[in-house]
Amino acid sequence: MAPLLTIRGLKKSFGGKPVLDGIDLDLEEGGSLVVIGGSGTGKSVLMRTILGLETPEAGEILFRGAPLVGAHRTAFLDSFGMLFQNAALFDSLPVWKNVAFRLLKTLPRAEARRIALEKLARVGLGPEVADLMPAALSGGMRKRAGLARAIAADPAVIFFDEPTTGLDPIRAARINALIRGIVEESGASAITITHDMTSVRSIADHVALLDKGRIRWHGPLHEMDDAPDDYLHDFILGQWRE
């Protein structure tokens, strides 16, 4: 079976400085790929390029074996969900409308609200939260509401941008468990970018280390700790050497 998402030779630079310098990656159907790397190594640019927010200078991105152009790009954009780093809820909309934002374009209001309440329940938020404004939520609740929005349309692929940023260890662990559970239950594929190794160990099937615009190491999670790469070990342990 072909990968859900195939990335080959992807290049992107800013001001003549390469940020992505020939990226090759595959996302398998139902798989969870976590991309790790230090700040400024191109993780966010990689995600933005996959989503079409940045135009690559070279390379290709395939979705179910076909290039992301024309109607096929539209099909891809209709089949993904995303949890933004800071949840990125719309301040002027109540929680349920945030969750149902995409659904309200195609479904009757009552049906969209029903699905929104169902997805909120899946992430541990009760119906009493639905009509609150985002400002009334704690950071952890906003993150869970953002996760509910990401899965509202039952996407084929979900992107997670630093999903535990700003959360204490207990709330971060809850978000990690929710992400893992949702991916396993739904059969969706997931790409996560993070530098949080606790998230990596909780979420990943496969890990890719991005360094200087290239994939320095890529493999199954269970092979990560024994991989023969000193920089990878330093990153895992959070240590710096001269």
N, C-alpha and C positions, 0 to 999 in steps of 0.2 A: 504493500500500500504506500502511495506517495505521501510525503509529509503534508500536513495541513498548510504550513507556511515554509517556503524555501527562500533563502537569501544567499545570493552568490555575487562575489566581487564588489560589494557595495562600497562606494567611495563618496565622501563628502568633506569639503574643506571650507574654511572661513578665512578670508583675507590671505589666501595662499597657504594657510596652515592646515595640513590634513587632520581631520578629526576622526573620520572613519576611513581606513586605508586598506580596503579589500576584505570586507567582512563576509564570511561564509557561516551560515547557521541554518539549522532545521528545527522546526517545531512539529512534533509528531501529534497525530490525532489523539486527544485525551491526555497529552503530556503536559508537564509543568516545567518550563525552562526558566531558570533564574540567571540573570546576567549581573555579575558583580564587577567591581572595579572602583578605584579611587575617584575622588571628585575631579571633574574635568577630563575624564577619560573617554567620554563620548556616549555614555549610557543613555542619557536623555535624548541626544541627537539621534541615536539608533532608533529609539522608539518613535520619535517625531517623524523620522524618515519612513518607517514602516507605515505610519498612519497617513502619509502624504502631506504632512505639514512642512517638510523640507524636501527639496528636489535633489536627488543624488546626481553626482557627475558621471558615475559609471556604476555598472552592476544591474542586477534585476531582483525583483521580489515577486514570487509566485504564490498564489493562493489556490490550493487544491490543483496545482500543476499548471495554472494559467497565469499570465502576466497581469499585474494590477493596472489595467487600462480600461477605459470605457465602461461598459456595462458590468464588467467583472469587478472593477474597482467599486462600483456602486453596490454590488452584491456583498463585497467584503465589508464596506462601511456599514451596511445594514446588519451585519452579523457579528459585530464586536461590541464589547463593553469595556469600560475603563474606570478604575478607581484612581483618582488623582491624588497627588502627594498630600494636599491639605483638604481633601474631600471635594472642594470647589463647588459647594452647594450654592444655589441662587438665593441670595439673602431676601429677595422680595417674594419668594414663593414658599408656601408651607411645605413641610417635609414630604407629604404624600405626592404633591405636584412635582417636587424635585425628583422623586423616585420614578414617577410616571411620565417624566418630561417627554420622552420619545413616544411612549404609548399613546399619549393624548393627541398625537398627530393622526392616528389611524383608528383608534378605538373610541367607543362612547365613553363619556366621563365616568359613569358608574362602573363600567368594566375596568377601565384604567385604574380607578381607585381601589377596586377589589384586588387587582393584581399587586398594586403598590403595598396594600396592607399585608398581603401574603408574603411578599419579599421582605418587608420590614420584620415580620414574625420570624422569617428564616434567619435573620441576623440578630435576633434577640431583642427587637424593639416592639413594644405593644401598640395597640391601636390608639392609645392615649397620646402617642407621640405624633401621629399623622398630621394633626392640624396645628402643631406648634411651628413657629418660625425657627430657622436654623440657629439664630442667636440664642435661643433658649436651650440649646443642646450643649452638653459637655464635648470635649475634644474627641473622646472615645465614641460617643453617640453619633457625632457628625461623621466620623470615619465609617461607622456601621451603616449609617444612612447612605453614604456614598457608595458603599459596597452593595446595598440593596438596589440602588440605581444602576450600578454596573451589571447586575444580573437580571434586571427587570424584563428585558426582552429575550431572555434565554439565549444568550449569544453563543456562537461557536468558539470564539476566542475572547479571552479577557486579558487586558493589560493592567498591571499593577505598578504604579510609580511610587517607590519608597513607601510601602503601605503602613509601616509602623512609625514613621517619622512623627515626633512630638508626643508619643504615647509612653506612659510608664511601662515597666516590664510586664505587669499583670495584664494591662489592657492590650499591649502588643501581642502577648501570647494568645489572647482571645481572638484578635484579628487574624493571626497566623492560623489558628485552628479553624476559624470560619472559612478562610480562603481554601485551606486544604480540603475541608469537608465539602465545600461547594464544588470544587473542581472534580472531586471523586464522585459525588452524587450526580452531577449534571452531565458529566462526560465532556465538558468544555476543555479546551486547551488554554494554557495560561503562559504569559510571559511577564516576569516580574523583574524590575531593576531595583537593586538595593545594595547597601554596603553592610547591612545588619546580618551577621552570620547566624544569629538565632532564627531569623526569618528563612534564611537559606536552608537550614537543616529541617525546618518545619514544612516548607512549601515545595522544595525542589525535587524533581526526578533527575533532571540534568542541570549542570552548572556550566556556565561559560564565563571565563575571566577576560575582561577587556582591558588592554593595556597599550597605550600609545597608538590607539586607533586600530589595533588588531586583536583577534582572539588569541590570547596567549595559551590558554588551556581550556579544553571542553571535554566533558565526560559525565558519566553517571555520578550522582551524589556519593554513592558508597565507595567510589574510587578517589574522591577528592583528597582525603587526608593523606593518602599514600602516594599521591602524584609526585613525580620527581621534578618539582619546580620550587625553588627557594622563595621566589616572590609570592607565589600562591600560598605557601606556608606562612610567610610573614603577614600576608593579608588576613588569613584565617585567624592567626594568633594576635593580630593587632600590634605587631612589633616592628620596630624600625632599626635598620642596621646601616652603618656608614659604608 
